[in-house]
Amino acid sequence: MIGSTRSDSGEVPLNLRRLGLEDRIELISLDPGSASQVRAAVERFRPDELYMLSAQSSVGASLADPDETFRANAVACQGVLEAVRAFPETRAFFAGSSECFGDTASPANCDTPLRPMSPYAVTKAFAFWQVATYRELYDLHVCTGVLFSHESPLRRQGFVTPKIISAALRIAGGSSERLTLGPVGSLRDWGWAPEYVEAMHLMLQSEVADDFIIATGRSVSLEYFVEQSFSVLGLDWRDHVDIAAESARPSDVARSLADIAKTRDKLGWSARTDVDGVVERLIECATKGDA
């Protein structure tokens, strides 16, 4: 397997070491935003399958730096598509995002109109349509998996879910701190990231390339996620959490709902772990110190 990293230091990324994969992946230094570097890598290795997972994935960061978000997400996607057009024997998966739908009044599928509400979501909407356009224009086996929220112990601490889990564990361990969060009424569909990778792989095994929703089909509020995180540890979240309504972002999606029927029926894939299992696994992994 070949993997890319923006770093040219030769150091193995921490998450690869945590997963025990450092000896199974040949790392190359590559800037995903450089079309020439991407094309050179595809020409050199001629991969059967390419997984475009690189992105600037923070909505908040996209508000602070929309230019870099566009380069990291939209420009990089375009470069990969051009490389695959030059070497069409390569099948390519692109990681999409539920954020491109904006607020969903009913469960979203791949035919649901896109209504992005942040620079991040706009770049993912561009990538979704550009992948579909290249697939039709040039008969390429390229596809987008529209990923709803997915968790693992590898998620960076800047995101809200690891913030909740780590604070709950510290409080359960005796800390007197209080956890401050923004509004907790938004609905999200949380799944287990390792299972979502299985869906990605299945998409590239399909004879006909197509786009699919990758989600559990169950959406709950952030309040529910918080409640479960503390409850698993024998705590009542209301005794330890403060809500700061002024922390809400104007671009926050209130409802993120997924229609998984096509994925289940055509790929034969369904998530095995919903939000309850996700919370339990995150706490178990953090307690054991596992990746």
N, C-alpha and C positions, 0 to 999 in steps of 0.2 A: 504494500500500500504506500501511496505517496501522499504526503500532507504538506501544506504550505504554511509559512509563518512570515509575518512582516519583519521580524527580527533577523538581523544578519550576524548575531553573536554566536550562533551555533549551539546555544543553550536549549535544552529540551523544555518546552512549556510545562508549567507545573501540573496542569490538568492531565496531560499525557502520562506524567509520572504517577499521578494519583490513580489513574486507570490501569497502570501497569502495561502501557502500550509503547513505551519508549523504544523497545527493541523490535517492534513490529512495523514501524512506520518510518519511511525515509523522508526526512524533512528537507524542504527546499525554501530558500528565502524568496519571497514574492510579494509584490504590492498588488493586491486585487484590483486597485483602481488604475493600473497600468495595462492597457490593452496589449501592448507589445510583449510585456512580460508574461501575461496569461497565455497569449498565442504561442510564445516560444516554449512554455512548459507543456502545453497540450501537444505541440509538434514533437517535442522530445520524447514524451512518455506514451503518447497515443493511448490514453486510458479507455477502457471499455465503458466505464461509468465515472461520472464527475458529479460531485456533490458540492454545490455552491452554498455554503453555510456562513460564509464571512459576511458581516454586516455591522453597522452601527445600530444597535438594537434598543437604545433607550429613547423613549418619547421625550423625556425631559432634556436629554442632551441634544436632541434634534431641534428643540426650541432655542437652545443656547447657540447652536452652531449648525444651521441648516445647510450651509455650503458643504461642510465636510460630510454631513449625512447624505447629501445628494451624490457626492463623489463615491462614498463607501458603498452605497446601496444601488443607486441607479446606474452610475457610470461603470461600476464594477460588473453589474449584470450585463450591460451592453457589451463589454469586452469579452466576457465568457461566451455570450451568444455568437459573437463574430468568430471566436476561436473554434467553436463547434461547427459553425457554418463552413469553415475551412477544412475541418476534419470530421465530416458528418457520421463517421462510424462510432463516434463517442456519444453515448446517451448522457443527458445532463438533468439533474434534479436541482431545483431552485427553492430555497426556503422562503415561503411567503408568510404573511402575517394577517391575523384576524383584524388588526387595527385598520386595514384598508377598507373594511366595511363601515367603520364608524359605529354609531348606535344602531342596533338591530331590533326592530319591533317583533320580528319572528326569526326563527333559526335560519342562519345564512348558509347558502350553498354556493357553488362556483358560478351560478347564474345570477346571484344577488347583485344589484347595482352597488358600485363602490362609492363610498362617501367618506373619504379620508378626512381626519380632523387634526392632523399634525404634520409637520414636515417629514417625520419618519413614515407615517402612514402614506403620504403622497408618494414617497420613493418606492414603497412596496407596491402601491397601486400601479405605478409606472412599470415596475419589473413584471408584475403579473400579466399586464397586457402585452408587454414586449415579448415575453416568452411565448404567449399564445400566438402573437403575430409571426414570429420566426418559425414556429411550428407549422403554421399554415402556409406561409410564403415559400419556405425552403424544405418542407417535408422532413423536418428534424425530429428526433426523438428527445424532445425537451419538455419538461413539465414543472408545474408549481404545486408544492404541497402547502396549502394554506394552514399554517400552524396556529392553533389557539394556545393559550398559556400552558407552558410545559415546564416542569420543575425537576431539579436534581440537586444533589449536594454541590455540584460544580458551579451553580449560579453565583455571580458576584454579589457581594454584600450591599452594593448600592441599590439593589432592587428590594421591593417591599417585602416579599415573602421570606427571604433569608433574614431580613431585619426582624420580622415577627418571630420566627423560629428561634433565632439566637437570643433575643430578649426574653422569650418565654423560658428558655432553658436556664438563663442566668438567674431569673427571678425564682424559678423552681429550686435552684441551687442555693438560694438564700439572699440574693441581691435585693436591695430595697428600692431599686430604680423604678421609674415609671416609663412606659412606652408611649410615645406620642405619635399619633397617626393623623392623616387627613381624613376626609369623609370615607366611611366604610360601607356605603350603600351600593357601590358599583357591582355589577354581576360579571363574573368571569367563569370560563370553563377551564379548570385546571386538570392536567394530566401528567403522566410520568414520562419524562423525556426519553429514557431508553426504549420504551415501547414505541414512541413516535419514530425512532430511527428504523425500526422494523417496517413501518409503513412507508418510509422513504425508499427503502430498498425494494419493497414490493412494487412500487410505482415504476421503477426502472426495469423490472422484470416483465412488465406487461407488454404484450405484443404491440398495442396501440398506445401511443403517448396521450395522456390526458391530465387534467388538473383535479386535485382531490382536497377535501377538507380533512384535516388531521386533528381530531378532538375527541372528547369522551361523550359529548351529547348532553352533559349535565352541567348547568351553570348555577353557581351560588354566589352570594354576596361576599365581599371582602370581610364583612363582619362575621360571617359563618366561618371563614378560614381562620380568623383570629380566635373565635370561640373554640374551634376544634383544637387549635394549637395549644391553648392553655388547658383545655379540658383533658387532653391526653396526659397532661402532667399533673392532673388533680387540682387545677386552679380555675377560678372564675375570672375570666378576662376583664370583667367590669371593675374588679378590685385593683387592676394594675395598668389600665390603658386610659390615656386621655385622648380625646378627639379634638383636633384643631381644624375647625371648619374653614378657616382662612387659608389653609394649606392647599386647597383644591386648585388644580390647574384648569384653565379655560378649555383645554383640549381633551380633558378626560372623557373616555367613552363610558357611558352609564350602563349599557346593556350589551353584552357580547354573547350571542347565542349561536350554537352550531347545529347544522343539519348533517348528520353523518350517514344518511341512508345510502348515498352513492358509494361511499368508501366501503361500507360494510357489504353492499351487494356486489360490487364489481371487483374489489380487491380482496374481499374475504377477511378484512381486518377490522377489529374492534378493540378499543382500549380495554385493558383488564383492570386498570387502576384508576379510580376516580378521586375526587378531592379528599375523601376520608383516608384512603390508602396513601395518597401523596403526603398528607400531613404526618401520618404514622411513620412512613419510610424516612422522611426528612429528619424527624426527631430521632429515630433509631440510628440513622447514619451519623448524625451529629454526636449522639451519645457515645457511639463506638469509635468515632473518629475516622469512619470509612469515607471513601470518595463517593 
